[in-house]
């Protein structure tokens, strides 16, 4: 049956006048009863079948492999994108809790119970906390029996006894506690951060602050997610801590399972009876009862793949039609030429070569989705909101200092964003931007970030610059990073009180010297030999990463400068920075070892 159909198709093609198969019914009369020297029908068939096979088999094989690889690549990219979004959001929320917990712990350790109980003291502390951090509703002080001794906030809670409250019992046992979302006496959803300080006489007091849950709603609703995606937080019992689009409201039991504990971000594939297959990314937030959950519909994530798949199928169909058409036309043309040559008895048939052209197929790449929001975006948003508030408020209309501080925050966020992009980049690196810079003005801008900390810690900062300082040509962002690292290290070396002296001098007509001197703890000689090595730090127990001075030295060398250090244990440290007046960049790019 198949053989009959094939013969009918070939006969139909042979009768197609456009192809002009003149050789189809040809018989060599001169050959007599002997076999014809050329069987043009068989030649044409073999030419069509072999050429089409050689062209189509690799094409179809490539399409199949590309189909599978593209599908796996898109699914893998979706899983990685989900993991990145969960990890970045986790870092923002974790930093939010850590920052406020550290601030509350500092207040509890720094002030005595009697000081905190003074009228107006908690009021000032709450005001400063709101200005510095935000998201804080109130603050209160408790005695060892659970009685509220002092309270500042919008609710009538003063004098209540909390000894039977779950959070109070937990902080008494642990010393520090972050609660899940609950109503409490105020009947409003909130989160408690509480710190216990034990006194030398064996008694203790507890300092507590509450956080507005709308802050976390803002964290999550501000994220740009695809269609039918949902991000929310649950506690260890599966109770929703923020509202969800598809899985319930706050305080309701989530219909999803509670994922098992994992120290890192996990991404799972599950079947949802309502929406089909879903991708779940989750992360336990350390030192809290919260689990961050990101649920995405797999079909929605693969919309790009479905479009690509249709394009791939259309491309394959068009390619097959074109290849078969070209092969048939070429076979017909070549056999006709051979037929004409045979008719003329020209003995050149053995010189005829068949040229086969194969179309190269490129892989259709999946579109890259948007980048997940960085925690810097939150800082930028809040700083922008503060700027809008002070711009349109008559109270702060003439406060130029406040405007300058907010502008400095926004400028620093942009600079930090550029740094993050460079640290996260793997294949291309941004060019160094050279511009005229007044070095004294640049250092003064960097010092504004240390003013409050210096005042609080009684650190005296002096800046001495020569009057004949030339304007240098260098990269402003990298110079800011260099001096920010040096000043930060100097401040960390001085526990409380001290002097930070900065001197700017002209070394010669081509270079400038900047010395940064502190009278802090200093460093031994064995540490000085390794101070510029990556990941070497003398403060690993206090969060040091060992990257600051390494990056500083690398940046300086890239800018054509140099750095040296002198230090005596217990006396202090001096960093000497040499900067060229005009930076010369050969390759124009930051070297990859900086990353």
C-alpha positions in Angstrom: 0.0 0.0 0.0 2.8 2.4 1.0 4.7 1.4 -2.2 1.7 2.2 -4.4 1.2 5.6 -2.7 4.8 6.4 -3.2 4.6 5.5 -6.9 1.5 7.6 -7.3 3.2 10.6 -5.7 6.3 10.3 -7.9 4.1 9.9 -11.0 2.2 13.1 -10.0 5.5 14.9 -9.6 6.8 13.6 -12.9 3.6 14.9 -14.7 4.1 18.4 -13.1 5.0 20.5 -16.0 6.9 23.0 -13.8 9.5 20.4 -12.9 9.9 19.4 -16.6 11.0 15.8 -15.9 12.0 15.1 -19.5 14.0 12.0 -18.6 11.1 10.2 -16.8 9.9 8.2 -19.7 13.2 8.2 -21.6 14.6 4.9 -23.0 18.0 4.6 -24.7 17.2 2.8 -28.0 20.9 2.5 -28.8 21.4 0.3 -25.8 19.3 -2.4 -27.3 18.5 -5.1 -24.9 21.4 -4.2 -22.7 21.0 -2.3 -19.4 20.9 1.4 -19.8 24.1 3.2 -18.7 22.1 5.7 -16.7 18.8 5.1 -14.9 17.6 8.7 -14.6 14.5 7.7 -12.7 16.5 5.9 -10.0 19.1 8.7 -10.0 16.4 11.3 -9.4 14.8 9.3 -6.7 18.0 8.6 -4.9 19.0 12.3 -5.3 15.8 13.5 -3.7 15.8 10.9 -0.9 19.5 11.2 0.0 19.7 14.9 -0.2 16.5 15.4 1.7 17.6 12.8 4.3 21.0 14.5 4.7 19.4 17.9 5.1 16.3 16.9 7.2 17.7 14.3 9.6 20.3 16.7 11.2 17.7 19.5 11.2 15.1 17.4 12.9 17.7 16.1 15.4 18.9 19.6 16.2 15.3 20.8 16.6 14.5 17.9 19.0 17.7 18.5 21.0 17.1 22.2 21.0 13.5 21.7 22.0 14.5 19.6 25.1 17.4 21.8 26.0 15.4 25.0 25.7 12.6 23.6 27.8 15.0 22.5 30.5 16.8 25.8 30.3 13.6 27.8 30.7 12.5 25.6 33.6 15.9 25.9 35.3 15.9 29.7 34.8 12.4 29.9 36.4 13.6 27.9 39.4 16.8 30.0 39.7 14.7 33.2 39.3 12.4 32.0 42.0 15.3 31.2 44.3 16.9 34.6 43.7 13.7 36.4 44.4 13.1 34.5 47.6 16.7 34.9 48.7 16.8 38.7 48.1 13.4 39.2 49.8 14.6 37.1 52.7 17.7 39.2 53.0 15.6 42.4 53.1 13.3 41.1 55.8 16.1 39.5 57.8 18.0 42.7 57.7 14.9 44.6 58.8 14.6 42.4 62.0 18.3 42.3 62.7 18.7 46.1 62.5 15.8 46.8 64.8 16.7 44.1 67.3 20.3 45.4 67.4 19.0 48.9 68.0 16.7 47.8 70.8 19.5 45.6 72.4 21.8 48.6 72.3 19.2 50.8 74.2 18.7 48.0 76.8 22.4 47.6 77.4 23.3 51.2 77.3 20.6 52.7 79.7 19.7 51.6 83.2 16.2 50.7 84.3 15.9 54.0 86.2 17.0 56.1 83.2 14.5 54.3 80.9 11.8 54.9 83.5 12.4 58.7 83.5 9.6 60.8 82.0 10.3 61.6 78.4 13.2 59.2 78.0 11.3 56.5 76.1 9.7 59.3 74.1 13.0 60.5 72.8 14.2 56.9 72.2 11.1 56.1 70.2 11.4 59.3 68.2 15.0 58.5 67.3 14.2 54.9 66.4 11.4 56.0 64.1 13.7 58.5 62.4 16.5 56.0 62.0 14.7 52.9 61.1 10.9 53.3 60.7 8.2 50.7 61.0 8.2 51.0 64.8 4.9 51.7 66.5 5.7 52.0 70.2 8.1 51.1 73.0 7.6 50.0 76.6 9.4 49.0 79.7 8.6 46.0 82.0 9.7 45.0 85.4 10.5 41.5 86.5 6.9 40.7 87.5 5.6 41.5 84.0 4.1 44.9 85.0 4.4 47.6 82.4 6.4 50.4 84.0 6.7 52.9 81.2 5.0 53.1 77.8 5.1 55.5 74.8 2.8 54.9 71.9 -0.7 55.4 70.5 -2.5 52.8 72.7 -3.7 52.8 76.4 -1.5 50.0 77.7 0.3 51.6 80.7 0.1 49.5 83.8 -1.0 46.2 82.2 0.5 43.0 83.4 2.0 40.7 80.7 3.4 37.9 82.8 0.9 35.4 81.2 1.6 36.5 77.6 3.5 34.1 75.4 6.1 36.6 74.2 6.9 37.7 77.8 7.5 34.1 78.9 9.7 33.4 75.8 11.9 36.5 76.3 12.3 35.6 80.0 13.7 32.2 78.8 15.7 33.2 75.8 16.9 36.8 76.6 15.7 38.1 73.2 12.6 37.2 71.2 10.8 38.1 68.0 7.2 37.0 68.0 4.9 36.1 65.2 2.0 38.3 64.2 -0.7 38.4 67.0 -3.4 40.8 68.3 -2.6 41.1 72.0 -4.2 43.7 74.2 -4.4 46.2 71.4 -6.4 43.9 69.1 -4.4 45.0 66.2 -2.0 42.7 64.2 1.6 43.5 65.3 5.0 41.9 65.9 7.0 42.2 69.1 10.7 42.5 69.5 11.7 42.2 73.2 15.1 42.3 74.9 15.8 41.1 78.4 18.6 42.7 80.4 19.7 41.0 83.6 21.0 43.3 86.4 23.9 42.6 88.7 21.5 42.1 91.6 19.8 39.2 89.9 16.8 41.2 88.8 16.0 42.1 85.2 13.9 44.4 83.1 12.5 43.9 79.6 12.5 46.5 76.8 10.0 45.9 74.1 9.0 47.5 70.8 6.3 46.6 68.3 6.4 46.6 64.6 3.6 47.5 62.2 2.8 44.6 59.9 2.1 46.9 57.1 5.8 47.2 56.6 6.0 43.6 55.6 3.0 43.9 53.4 4.9 46.7 51.7 8.0 44.5 51.3 5.9 41.8 49.5 3.4 43.8 47.6 6.2 46.0 46.2 7.7 43.1 44.4 7.1 42.7 40.6 5.8 39.2 40.1 4.4 37.4 37.1 0.8 36.4 36.6 -0.8 34.2 39.2 2.2 34.5 41.5 1.8 34.9 45.3 4.3 35.8 48.0 3.5 35.8 51.7 4.8 34.7 55.1 3.6 31.9 57.4 4.7 30.8 60.8 5.9 27.3 61.8 2.3 26.2 62.2 1.2 27.3 58.7 -0.7 30.3 59.9 -0.6 33.2 57.5 1.4 36.2 58.8 0.6 38.4 55.8 -2.3 38.3 53.5 -2.1 36.0 50.5 -3.8 36.5 47.1 -4.8 32.8 46.7 -4.2 31.1 50.0 -6.1 33.0 52.6 -5.9 36.1 54.8 -3.8 36.9 57.8 -4.3 34.6 60.8 -5.9 31.9 58.6 -4.5 28.5 58.1 -2.7 28.2 54.8 -3.9 25.5 52.4 -0.3 24.8 51.5 1.9 22.4 53.5 4.5 23.7 55.9 7.8 23.0 54.2 10.6 21.3 56.2 13.3 23.4 57.7 16.3 24.3 55.5 19.1 26.7 56.1 19.1 27.9 52.5 16.5 28.8 50.0 14.6 25.8 48.6 12.5 25.5 45.5 10.0 22.7 45.0 7.5 21.5 42.4 4.1 20.5 43.6 0.6 19.8 42.2 -2.1 22.2 43.3 -5.7 20.8 42.7 -6.9 24.3 41.9 -4.2 25.8 39.7 -2.3 22.8 38.5 1.4 22.4 38.9 3.1 25.1 41.0 6.6 26.1 41.9 7.2 26.9 45.6 10.2 28.8 46.8 10.6 29.2 50.6 13.2 30.4 53.1 13.2 30.2 56.9 14.0 33.7 58.3 16.5 33.1 61.1 15.7 34.0 64.7 12.1 34.5 63.8 9.1 32.2 63.5 8.5 33.3 59.9 8.8 31.3 56.7 8.8 33.3 53.4 6.8 31.6 50.7 6.7 32.3 47.0 4.2 30.4 44.9 4.2 30.6 41.2 2.0 29.0 38.5 4.2 26.8 36.3 2.0 27.3 33.3 2.2 31.1 33.6 6.0 30.9 33.9 6.2 28.8 30.8 4.2 31.1 28.6 7.4 32.3 27.0 8.3 28.7 26.3 4.9 27.9 24.8 5.3 30.9 22.4 8.9 29.7 21.6 7.6 26.2 21.0 5.1 27.3 18.5 7.7 29.4 16.7 10.0 26.4 16.8 7.3 24.1 15.2 6.5 26.8 12.6 10.2 27.2 11.9 10.5 23.4 11.5 7.5 23.2 9.2 8.6 26.0 7.0 12.2 24.7 6.9 11.0 21.2 5.9 8.8 22.6 3.1 11.6 24.8 1.8 14.3 22.1 2.1 12.1 19.5 0.3 11.1 22.0 -2.4 14.8 23.0 -2.9 15.9 19.4 -3.0 13.3 18.4 -5.5 14.1 21.4 -7.7 17.8 20.8 -7.4 17.5 17.1 -8.1 15.3 17.8 -11.2 17.7 20.5 -12.4 20.8 18.3 -12.0 19.2 15.2 -13.5 18.0 17.2 -16.4 21.5 18.6 -16.9 22.8 15.0 -16.8 20.1 13.9 -19.3 21.0 16.7 -21.7 24.7 15.9 -21.4 23.9 12.2 -22.1 22.0 13.2 -25.1 24.9 15.1 -26.5 27.2 12.2 -25.7 29.5 14.5 -23.7 31.6 12.4 -21.4 31.7 14.8 -18.6 29.1 13.2 -16.3 31.8 12.0 -13.8 32.8 15.6 -13.2 29.4 16.6 -12.0 29.4 17.3 -8.3 26.4 17.6 -6.2 26.3 20.6 -4.0 24.3 20.2 -0.8 23.4 23.2 1.2 22.3 22.9 4.8 20.6 25.6 6.7 22.1 26.3 10.1 19.6 26.6 12.8 20.3 28.8 15.8 18.9 28.2 19.1 15.9 30.3 20.0 16.9 31.8 23.4 14.3 32.4 26.0 13.6 36.0 27.1 15.2 37.0 30.3 12.7 38.1 32.9 13.1 41.2 35.1 15.7 41.3 37.8 14.5 40.8 41.3 14.4 43.8 43.5 17.4 44.5 45.6 17.1 45.6 49.2 18.7 48.9 48.1 15.4 49.6 46.2 13.6 49.6 49.6 16.1 52.1 51.0 15.8 54.3 47.9 12.0 54.2 48.1 12.0 55.1 51.8 14.6 57.9 51.3 12.5 59.2 48.4 9.4 59.2 50.5 11.3 61.1 53.3 12.4 63.6 50.7 8.9 64.1 49.5 7.6 64.6 53.0 10.2 67.1 54.0 9.9 68.9 50.6 6.2 69.5 51.0 6.2 70.1 54.7 6.5 73.7 55.9 8.2 72.5 59.1 11.3 71.3 57.2 11.1 73.7 54.3 14.1 75.7 55.4 16.1 72.9 56.9 18.9 72.7 54.3 20.9 70.2 56.4 18.0 67.7 56.4 17.6 68.0 52.6 21.3 67.5 52.1 21.3 64.4 54.3 18.4 62.9 52.3 20.2 63.7 49.0 23.3 62.1 50.4 21.4 58.9 51.1 19.9 58.8 47.6 23.3 59.5 46.0 24.8 56.8 48.2 22.1 54.3 47.2 22.9 54.9 43.6 26.5 54.4 44.2 25.9 51.2 46.2 23.7 49.9 43.4 26.6 50.4 41.0 28.9 48.5 43.4 26.4 45.7 43.7 26.1 45.4 39.9 29.8 45.1 39.6 30.1 42.5 42.5 27.3 40.4 40.9 28.6 40.7 37.3 30.3 37.7 35.8 31.1 38.6 32.1 31.2 42.3 31.5 32.5 45.1 33.7 31.6 48.8 33.5 34.1 51.3 32.3 35.9 53.6 34.7 34.4 57.1 34.6 37.0 59.8 34.9 36.0 63.3 35.9 37.5 66.4 37.6 37.3 66.0 41.4 38.0 68.3 44.3 39.5 65.8 46.8 38.7 67.8 49.9 35.1 68.2 49.0 34.8 64.5 48.2 36.3 63.5 51.6 33.9 65.9 53.3 31.0 64.2 51.6 32.1 60.8 52.8 32.6 62.1 56.3 29.0 63.2 56.5 28.1 59.5 56.9 30.1 59.3 60.1 29.0 62.5 61.8 26.3 61.0 64.0 28.3 57.9 64.9 31.3 60.1 65.7 29.3 62.4 67.9 27.7 59.5 69.8 31.1 57.7 70.3 33.0 61.0 71.1 35.3 60.6 68.1 36.9 63.8 67.0 37.4 64.1 63.3 39.8 66.6 61.8 40.4 67.3 58.1 43.5 69.3 57.1 44.0 70.1 53.4 46.7 72.2 51.8 45.5 75.4 50.2 47.2 74.7 46.9 45.4 71.4 46.2 45.0 70.8 42.5 41.8 69.4 41.0 42.5 65.7 40.2 41.0 63.6 37.4 39.8 60.2 38.7 36.8 58.0 39.3 34.5 59.6 41.9 32.6 56.4 42.9 35.8 54.4 43.5 37.4 57.2 45.5 34.3 57.3 47.7 34.5 53.6 48.2 38.2 53.8 49.1 37.8 56.5 51.7 34.5 55.1 53.0 36.4 51.8 53.8 39.3 53.6 55.4 37.2 55.8 57.6 34.9 52.9 58.6 37.9 50.8 59.6 39.4 53.7 61.6 36.1 54.2 63.5 35.8 50.5 64.2 39.3 50.5 65.6 38.2 53.1 68.3 35.8 51.6 70.8 34.7 54.9 72.4 36.4 58.2 72.1 39.4 58.9 70.0 40.7 61.0 67.2 40.5 60.5 63.4 43.0 62.8 61.6 42.9 63.2 57.8 45.6 65.2 56.0 45.8 66.0 52.3 49.1 67.1 50.9 50.7 67.6 47.5 53.5 65.0 47.1 54.8 66.3 43.8 53.4 67.8 40.6 51.9 64.4 39.6 50.6 62.9 42.9 48.8 63.7 46.1 49.1 62.1 49.6 46.2 61.4 51.9 46.9 60.1 55.4 44.2 58.6 57.6 45.3 58.3 61.2 43.4 56.9 64.2 44.5 56.3 67.8 42.6 53.1 68.1 43.7 49.5 69.0 46.3 49.2 66.2 47.5 46.0 64.6 50.5 43.7 65.2 53.2 43.3 62.6 52.0 39.8 61.5 48.5 41.3 60.7 50.0 44.2 58.7 51.6 41.7 56.3 48.2 40.3 55.4 46.0 43.3 55.8 45.4 43.7 52.1 44.7 40.0 51.4 41.2 39.1 50.4 39.0 37.7 53.2 41.6 38.4 55.9 40.0 40.2 58.8 40.8 40.9 62.4 37.1 41.3 63.2 35.6 38.1 61.9 33.8 37.7 65.3 32.1 41.1 64.7 30.9 40.6 61.2 34.1 41.5 59.3 34.4 40.0 55.8 38.0 40.9 55.0 37.0 42.4 51.6 37.1 46.2 52.4 40.9 46.8 52.4 41.5 44.2 49.6 39.0 46.0 47.3 40.5 49.4 48.4 44.0 48.4 47.4 42.8 46.9 44.1 40.8 50.0 43.3 43.8 52.2 44.0 46.1 50.2 41.8 43.6 50.3 39.0 43.4 54.1 39.4 47.2 54.3 39.3 47.6 54.9 43.0 49.0 53.0 46.0 48.3 52.5 49.7 50.6 51.7 52.6 49.9 51.2 56.4 51.8 51.7 59.6 50.5 50.6 63.0 51.5 50.0 66.6 49.3 47.9 68.9 47.5 50.1 71.4 48.7 53.3 69.7 46.8 53.5 66.4 47.1 53.1 62.7 48.0 55.3 59.7 47.0 54.6 56.2 48.8 56.5 53.5 47.0 56.8 50.1 48.9 58.0 47.0 46.7 59.3 44.2 47.8 60.5 40.7 46.6 63.9 39.7 45.5 62.5 36.3 44.5 58.8 36.2 45.6 56.9 33.1 43.5 53.8 32.3 44.7 51.5 29.6 41.9 49.0 29.2 39.2 51.2 30.6 37.6 48.4 32.6 37.7 47.2 36.1 39.7 44.0 36.4 37.8 40.9 37.1 39.9 40.1 40.2 38.1 43.0 42.0 35.0 40.7 42.1 
